[in-house]
Amino acid sequence: MRRILTAFFTLCFTLVSSAAYAESIRVSYVGTTGAILPLWVAQEAGLFKKYGLTTDLVLISGGSTIIQALLAQEIAFAAIAGPAVVQARLQGADVAIIASPYNLMPYSLVVHGSVRSPADLRGKRIAITRFGGITEVAAKLALDKLNLTAKDVTLVQSGPDGVRLAAVESGAVAGTLIGPPALFSAASHGLKVMVDLADSSTYPMGTIVTSRPFQAQNRALTKRFMMGFVEGIRYLLDHKDFGMKALQKYTRLTDPDVLSKSYDYFAKRTVLVPLTDPAVIKNVVPPERTAARMEDFYDNSVLLELVREGFLPRDSGQQK
């Protein structure tokens, strides 16, 4: 009962504060993969406004560019792939993952119709977004499953999903790494999936990241942002039509079948209480750096506070 009352009075205070004063912040996201869906839904459902925040969502391509913007406090929070955060932290950037809604690698190796076996990829070009990004990580994982390495192919930087798919379709490259929703439109272009990494590789994806100095200076703001974000997760799981509309708006895809499949793909893998799991973080840390403290890469303190107050359930499992 005490926990319920604490959560109730916290919510009442927050809502009163929201009406009196709304703070404006900028929040970035790295691309148009469905792993960003919880952030988009929270924005479109007005859940950040509910907790006194006016949020401006900005697309910034490239995890390293986002990290620099976080460190300069040009943006308050970002939704990016966990590996980019781990890499930045190992290089000394004072950033931390504060929420991990997905523990998967939502990418597949999609290839041109002329590629019939792994051997056909030797000496060919594989398109990735950019070096150091999540698609390079995914490419190496996919090649490993085919008993190949990055030395057997040529990885080329090719930009966003649409450009990479067009390159595969034209034969300019033999394949690319792609995730939903673009993945589900690939078949209509005569492309085929050679490797699906979704249920075989556990990586932190769609993570919410901030700089540690910003969080220390703005603890109450961070908590309100996280309240809106986790409420967005619940809203996403309860409102498929709304989720599909958010996907359509941010990805600019219109095929209802693609949007429906993309929603289902991510909804069934969404973690309701997005605590970061150190075992999942360890999967990302290079073998030569595994002596590092996993806690240096993330901070669960705000989410744990919301759990203690009863705002979030103690069950952090996947919901669908």
CORHUGI-V801733 format. One line per field, one symbol per residue. ss: DSSP state (H for helix, E for strand, L for the rest). psi: psi as a letter, one per 20 degrees, with the letter a starting at -180 (. if undefined). burial: # if it has 9 or more other ideal C-beta (glycine too) atoms within 8 Angstrom, else .. A space follows every 50 residues. Layout:
# CORHUGI-V801733
ss->???
psi->???
burial->???
This chain:
# CORHUGI-V801733
ss->LHHHHHHHHHHHHHHHHHHHLLEEEEEEELLLLHHHHHHHHHHHLLHHHH LLEEEEEEELLLHHHHHHHHHLLLLLEEEELHHHHHHHHHLLLLEEEEEL LEELLLLEEEELLLLLLHHHHLLLEEEELLLLLHHHHHHHHHHHHLLLLH HHLEEEELLLHHHHHHHHHHLLLLEEEELLLHHHHHHHHLLEEEEELLLL LLLEELEEEEEHHHHHHLHHHHHHHHHHHHHHHHHHHHLHHHHHHHHHHH HLLLLHHHHHHHHHHHHLLLELLLLLLHHHHHHHLLHHHLLLLHHHHELL HHHHHHHHLLLLLLLLLELL
psi->gggghghghggggghghghhppppqppqqiakqiiighggghghikhhhh kkpopopppopohhhgghhghikhqgrqorpghhgggghhjipmrqpiqn ipmrnlqqoprqhioirhhiipjrppprgqpirhhgghghgghhijkrrh iiropppjbrggggghhghijhqhrrpqrqihhiihhijjqqphpoigji poqpqkqpqrqghgghilggggghghghghhhgggghingggghhggggh ikqiohgggghgggghgijppgnlqpphhghhhhpqhijiiqphiiiroj hgghghghijhqrhojrqi.
burial->..#..##..##..##.##......#####################.#### #####.###########.###.#.################....###### ############..#..#.###.#######..##############.#.. .##.####.##.###.###...##############..#.#####.##.. #.##########.##..##.#################.#..######### #.#....######.##############.######......#.#..#### .######.####...#..#.
